[in-house]
Amino acid sequence: MHRLLAVTVAAVVTSSAVQAQLPSVQQVYDRYATAVGGRAAWEKISARSDKGTVDISFAGISGAYERHVAKERMRMIMDLGMGKVDQGFDGTIGWASQPMGGAQKMPAEQIAETKESTQMGASQFDVSRFSKATVDGKEMFEGADCYKLTVTSKTGQERTEFFDVATGLRRGVRVKTPAGEQQQTFDDYKEVAGVKVAMKQRIGTPQGDIIITLTSVTFGAQDAATYEAPAEVKALP
């Protein structure tokens, strides 16, 4: 009995020691901020435009990709030759349009998640934007030793994030969707206008991978028309 008690106490002490060695959630994000250029540099950024290519490997389709983001504004277009995927939020209306499925308005839950994803400036590094966040430990992710975090947005979406122990860079995120778990990885970080951005993203879906390769990233205000909902969306009830 005494030996069992000793073993149990030892296990608790060991677990507590391991937890004590882990950084806090804010410390992980602070290190990430430093790794990608620093808070001061990101504070100056209020809008971003990405352009490049998209490869939908499981369907054998590729095309041009562009995504524009400002606070509570987003527009993503994939021109796949046989049609365009157009998804956006103009501050009021959210929509998604596909070549075979027509245009649809975003449900309220997706609009809330889209707003949350458009965090700009240095606020993206503040854990106060989460309703809950924990550092769960270390785990290998895509060949790198990473801190594993579980965060819950204020919209209620829970996701797992991975930050490279050696570099501080964010390596990936996993999130559960109605279609199954989706994993996104961030690679090929390069310096652009004094900050670092991931130039390659791989989105793993139940059907297969979608690979986005950026060829240009620019910062600065865009024309208001960038976020204007298409006519077929405006015509929806």
Contacts in CASP RR format, 6 or more apart in sequence:
PFRMAT RR
TARGET T0000
AUTHOR 0000-0000-0000
METHOD contacts of the structure
MODEL  1
MHRLLAVTVAAVVTSSAVQAQLPSVQQVYDRYATAVGGRAAWEKISARSD
KGTVDISFAGISGAYERHVAKERMRMIMDLGMGKVDQGFDGTIGWASQPM
GGAQKMPAEQIAETKESTQMGASQFDVSRFSKATVDGKEMFEGADCYKLT
VTSKTGQERTEFFDVATGLRRGVRVKTPAGEQQQTFDDYKEVAGVKVAMK
QRIGTPQGDIIITLTSVTFGAQDAATYEAPAEVKALP
18 137 0 8 1.000
22 135 0 8 1.000
22 137 0 8 1.000
22 138 0 8 1.000
22 147 0 8 1.000
23 31 0 8 1.000
23 135 0 8 1.000
23 147 0 8 1.000
24 135 0 8 1.000
25 127 0 8 1.000
25 130 0 8 1.000
25 133 0 8 1.000
25 134 0 8 1.000
25 135 0 8 1.000
25 149 0 8 1.000
25 151 0 8 1.000
26 126 0 8 1.000
26 127 0 8 1.000
28 135 0 8 1.000
28 147 0 8 1.000
28 149 0 8 1.000
28 163 0 8 1.000
28 168 0 8 1.000
29 125 0 8 1.000
29 126 0 8 1.000
29 127 0 8 1.000
30 125 0 8 1.000
31 163 0 8 1.000
31 168 0 8 1.000
32 125 0 8 1.000
32 163 0 8 1.000
32 168 0 8 1.000
32 169 0 8 1.000
32 170 0 8 1.000
33 39 0 8 1.000
33 42 0 8 1.000
33 122 0 8 1.000
33 125 0 8 1.000
34 168 0 8 1.000
35 167 0 8 1.000
35 168 0 8 1.000
35 169 0 8 1.000
35 196 0 8 1.000
36 42 0 8 1.000
36 169 0 8 1.000
36 189 0 8 1.000
36 195 0 8 1.000
36 196 0 8 1.000
36 197 0 8 1.000
37 194 0 8 1.000
37 195 0 8 1.000
37 196 0 8 1.000
38 122 0 8 1.000
38 195 0 8 1.000
39 122 0 8 1.000
39 125 0 8 1.000
40 122 0 8 1.000
41 194 0 8 1.000
41 195 0 8 1.000
42 121 0 8 1.000
42 122 0 8 1.000
42 124 0 8 1.000
42 125 0 8 1.000
42 195 0 8 1.000
43 121 0 8 1.000
43 122 0 8 1.000
44 121 0 8 1.000
45 120 0 8 1.000
45 121 0 8 1.000
45 195 0 8 1.000
45 219 0 8 1.000
45 220 0 8 1.000
46 70 0 8 1.000
46 71 0 8 1.000
46 120 0 8 1.000
46 121 0 8 1.000
46 220 0 8 1.000
46 221 0 8 1.000
47 68 0 8 1.000
47 69 0 8 1.000
47 70 0 8 1.000
47 71 0 8 1.000
47 120 0 8 1.000
47 219 0 8 1.000
47 220 0 8 1.000
47 221 0 8 1.000
47 222 0 8 1.000
48 68 0 8 1.000
48 69 0 8 1.000
48 70 0 8 1.000
48 120 0 8 1.000
48 217 0 8 1.000
48 218 0 8 1.000
48 219 0 8 1.000
48 220 0 8 1.000
49 66 0 8 1.000
49 67 0 8 1.000
49 68 0 8 1.000
49 69 0 8 1.000
49 217 0 8 1.000
49 218 0 8 1.000
49 219 0 8 1.000
49 220 0 8 1.000
49 222 0 8 1.000
50 65 0 8 1.000
50 66 0 8 1.000
50 67 0 8 1.000
50 68 0 8 1.000
50 214 0 8 1.000
50 216 0 8 1.000
50 217 0 8 1.000
51 64 0 8 1.000
51 65 0 8 1.000
51 66 0 8 1.000
51 214 0 8 1.000
51 215 0 8 1.000
51 216 0 8 1.000
51 217 0 8 1.000
52 64 0 8 1.000
52 65 0 8 1.000
52 66 0 8 1.000
52 212 0 8 1.000
52 213 0 8 1.000
52 214 0 8 1.000
52 215 0 8 1.000
52 216 0 8 1.000
53 62 0 8 1.000
53 63 0 8 1.000
53 64 0 8 1.000
53 65 0 8 1.000
53 212 0 8 1.000
53 213 0 8 1.000
53 215 0 8 1.000
54 62 0 8 1.000
54 63 0 8 1.000
54 64 0 8 1.000
54 65 0 8 1.000
54 78 0 8 1.000
54 80 0 8 1.000
54 210 0 8 1.000
54 211 0 8 1.000
54 212 0 8 1.000
54 213 0 8 1.000
55 61 0 8 1.000
55 62 0 8 1.000
55 63 0 8 1.000
55 210 0 8 1.000
55 211 0 8 1.000
55 212 0 8 1.000
55 213 0 8 1.000
56 62 0 8 1.000
56 80 0 8 1.000
56 210 0 8 1.000
57 208 0 8 1.000
57 209 0 8 1.000
57 210 0 8 1.000
57 211 0 8 1.000
58 207 0 8 1.000
58 208 0 8 1.000
58 209 0 8 1.000
59 207 0 8 1.000
61 80 0 8 1.000
61 82 0 8 1.000
62 80 0 8 1.000
63 78 0 8 1.000
63 79 0 8 1.000
63 80 0 8 1.000
63 81 0 8 1.000
64 78 0 8 1.000
64 79 0 8 1.000
65 76 0 8 1.000
65 77 0 8 1.000
65 78 0 8 1.000
65 79 0 8 1.000
65 212 0 8 1.000
65 214 0 8 1.000
66 75 0 8 1.000
66 76 0 8 1.000
66 77 0 8 1.000
67 74 0 8 1.000
67 75 0 8 1.000
67 76 0 8 1.000
67 77 0 8 1.000
68 74 0 8 1.000
68 75 0 8 1.000
68 76 0 8 1.000
68 222 0 8 1.000
68 226 0 8 1.000
68 227 0 8 1.000
69 118 0 8 1.000
69 120 0 8 1.000
70 118 0 8 1.000
70 120 0 8 1.000
70 221 0 8 1.000
70 222 0 8 1.000
70 227 0 8 1.000
71 118 0 8 1.000
71 119 0 8 1.000
71 120 0 8 1.000
72 89 0 8 1.000
72 91 0 8 1.000
72 115 0 8 1.000
72 118 0 8 1.000
73 89 0 8 1.000
73 90 0 8 1.000
73 91 0 8 1.000
73 118 0 8 1.000
73 227 0 8 1.000
74 87 0 8 1.000
74 88 0 8 1.000
74 89 0 8 1.000
74 114 0 8 1.000
74 117 0 8 1.000
74 118 0 8 1.000
74 227 0 8 1.000
75 86 0 8 1.000
75 87 0 8 1.000
75 88 0 8 1.000
75 89 0 8 1.000
75 226 0 8 1.000
75 227 0 8 1.000
76 85 0 8 1.000
76 86 0 8 1.000
76 87 0 8 1.000
76 88 0 8 1.000
77 84 0 8 1.000
77 85 0 8 1.000
77 86 0 8 1.000
77 87 0 8 1.000
78 84 0 8 1.000
78 85 0 8 1.000
80 99 0 8 1.000
82 99 0 8 1.000
83 99 0 8 1.000
84 97 0 8 1.000
84 99 0 8 1.000
85 96 0 8 1.000
85 97 0 8 1.000
85 98 0 8 1.000
85 99 0 8 1.000
86 95 0 8 1.000
86 96 0 8 1.000
86 97 0 8 1.000
86 103 0 8 1.000
86 230 0 8 1.000
87 95 0 8 1.000
87 96 0 8 1.000
87 97 0 8 1.000
88 94 0 8 1.000
88 95 0 8 1.000
88 96 0 8 1.000
88 106 0 8 1.000
88 114 0 8 1.000
88 227 0 8 1.000
88 229 0 8 1.000
89 95 0 8 1.000
89 106 0 8 1.000
89 111 0 8 1.000
89 114 0 8 1.000
89 115 0 8 1.000
89 118 0 8 1.000
89 227 0 8 1.000
90 227 0 8 1.000
90 228 0 8 1.000
90 229 0 8 1.000
91 227 0 8 1.000
93 105 0 8 1.000
93 229 0 8 1.000
93 233 0 8 1.000
93 234 0 8 1.000
94 105 0 8 1.000
94 106 0 8 1.000
94 110 0 8 1.000
94 111 0 8 1.000
94 114 0 8 1.000
94 229 0 8 1.000
94 233 0 8 1.000
95 103 0 8 1.000
95 104 0 8 1.000
95 105 0 8 1.000
95 106 0 8 1.000
95 229 0 8 1.000
95 230 0 8 1.000
95 233 0 8 1.000
95 236 0 8 1.000
96 103 0 8 1.000
96 104 0 8 1.000
96 106 0 8 1.000
97 103 0 8 1.000
97 104 0 8 1.000
97 230 0 8 1.000
97 232 0 8 1.000
97 233 0 8 1.000
102 232 0 8 1.000
103 230 0 8 1.000
103 232 0 8 1.000
103 233 0 8 1.000
103 236 0 8 1.000
104 236 0 8 1.000
105 233 0 8 1.000
105 236 0 8 1.000
106 114 0 8 1.000
109 155 0 8 1.000
112 155 0 8 1.000
113 153 0 8 1.000
113 155 0 8 1.000
113 157 0 8 1.000
116 129 0 8 1.000
116 153 0 8 1.000
116 154 0 8 1.000
116 155 0 8 1.000
116 157 0 8 1.000
119 129 0 8 1.000
123 129 0 8 1.000
127 133 0 8 1.000
127 151 0 8 1.000
129 153 0 8 1.000
129 154 0 8 1.000
130 151 0 8 1.000
130 152 0 8 1.000
130 153 0 8 1.000
130 154 0 8 1.000
131 152 0 8 1.000
131 153 0 8 1.000
131 154 0 8 1.000
131 156 0 8 1.000
132 150 0 8 1.000
132 151 0 8 1.000
132 152 0 8 1.000
133 149 0 8 1.000
133 150 0 8 1.000
133 151 0 8 1.000
133 152 0 8 1.000
134 149 0 8 1.000
134 150 0 8 1.000
134 151 0 8 1.000
135 147 0 8 1.000
135 148 0 8 1.000
135 149 0 8 1.000
136 148 0 8 1.000
136 149 0 8 1.000
136 150 0 8 1.000
137 147 0 8 1.000
137 148 0 8 1.000
138 145 0 8 1.000
138 146 0 8 1.000
138 147 0 8 1.000
138 148 0 8 1.000
138 165 0 8 1.000
139 146 0 8 1.000
139 148 0 8 1.000
139 162 0 8 1.000
140 146 0 8 1.000
141 148 0 8 1.000
141 162 0 8 1.000
141 171 0 8 1.000
141 172 0 8 1.000
142 162 0 8 1.000
142 171 0 8 1.000
142 172 0 8 1.000
142 185 0 8 1.000
144 162 0 8 1.000
144 164 0 8 1.000
144 165 0 8 1.000
144 166 0 8 1.000
144 171 0 8 1.000
145 164 0 8 1.000
145 165 0 8 1.000
145 166 0 8 1.000
146 162 0 8 1.000
146 163 0 8 1.000
146 164 0 8 1.000
146 165 0 8 1.000
146 171 0 8 1.000
147 162 0 8 1.000
147 163 0 8 1.000
147 165 0 8 1.000
148 160 0 8 1.000
148 161 0 8 1.000
148 162 0 8 1.000
149 160 0 8 1.000
149 161 0 8 1.000
149 162 0 8 1.000
149 163 0 8 1.000
150 158 0 8 1.000
150 159 0 8 1.000
150 160 0 8 1.000
150 161 0 8 1.000
151 158 0 8 1.000
151 159 0 8 1.000
151 160 0 8 1.000
151 161 0 8 1.000
152 158 0 8 1.000
152 159 0 8 1.000
153 159 0 8 1.000
157 175 0 8 1.000
158 175 0 8 1.000
158 176 0 8 1.000
159 173 0 8 1.000
159 174 0 8 1.000
159 175 0 8 1.000
160 173 0 8 1.000
160 174 0 8 1.000
160 175 0 8 1.000
161 170 0 8 1.000
161 172 0 8 1.000
161 173 0 8 1.000
162 170 0 8 1.000
162 171 0 8 1.000
162 172 0 8 1.000
162 173 0 8 1.000
163 169 0 8 1.000
163 170 0 8 1.000
163 171 0 8 1.000
164 170 0 8 1.000
164 171 0 8 1.000
169 186 0 8 1.000
169 189 0 8 1.000
169 196 0 8 1.000
170 186 0 8 1.000
170 198 0 8 1.000
171 185 0 8 1.000
171 186 0 8 1.000
171 187 0 8 1.000
172 183 0 8 1.000
172 184 0 8 1.000
172 185 0 8 1.000
172 186 0 8 1.000
173 183 0 8 1.000
173 184 0 8 1.000
174 181 0 8 1.000
174 182 0 8 1.000
174 183 0 8 1.000
174 184 0 8 1.000
175 181 0 8 1.000
175 182 0 8 1.000
175 184 0 8 1.000
176 182 0 8 1.000
179 205 0 8 1.000
179 206 0 8 1.000
180 206 0 8 1.000
181 206 0 8 1.000
182 203 0 8 1.000
182 204 0 8 1.000
182 205 0 8 1.000
183 203 0 8 1.000
183 204 0 8 1.000
184 201 0 8 1.000
184 202 0 8 1.000
184 203 0 8 1.000
184 204 0 8 1.000
185 201 0 8 1.000
185 202 0 8 1.000
186 198 0 8 1.000
186 200 0 8 1.000
186 201 0 8 1.000
187 198 0 8 1.000
187 199 0 8 1.000
187 200 0 8 1.000
187 201 0 8 1.000
187 202 0 8 1.000
188 198 0 8 1.000
188 199 0 8 1.000
188 200 0 8 1.000
189 196 0 8 1.000
189 197 0 8 1.000
189 198 0 8 1.000
189 199 0 8 1.000
190 196 0 8 1.000
190 197 0 8 1.000
190 199 0 8 1.000
192 217 0 8 1.000
192 219 0 8 1.000
193 218 0 8 1.000
193 219 0 8 1.000
197 214 0 8 1.000
197 217 0 8 1.000
199 213 0 8 1.000
199 214 0 8 1.000
199 217 0 8 1.000
200 211 0 8 1.000
200 212 0 8 1.000
200 213 0 8 1.000
200 214 0 8 1.000
201 211 0 8 1.000
201 212 0 8 1.000
202 209 0 8 1.000
202 210 0 8 1.000
202 211 0 8 1.000
202 212 0 8 1.000
203 209 0 8 1.000
203 210 0 8 1.000
203 211 0 8 1.000
203 212 0 8 1.000
204 210 0 8 1.000
END
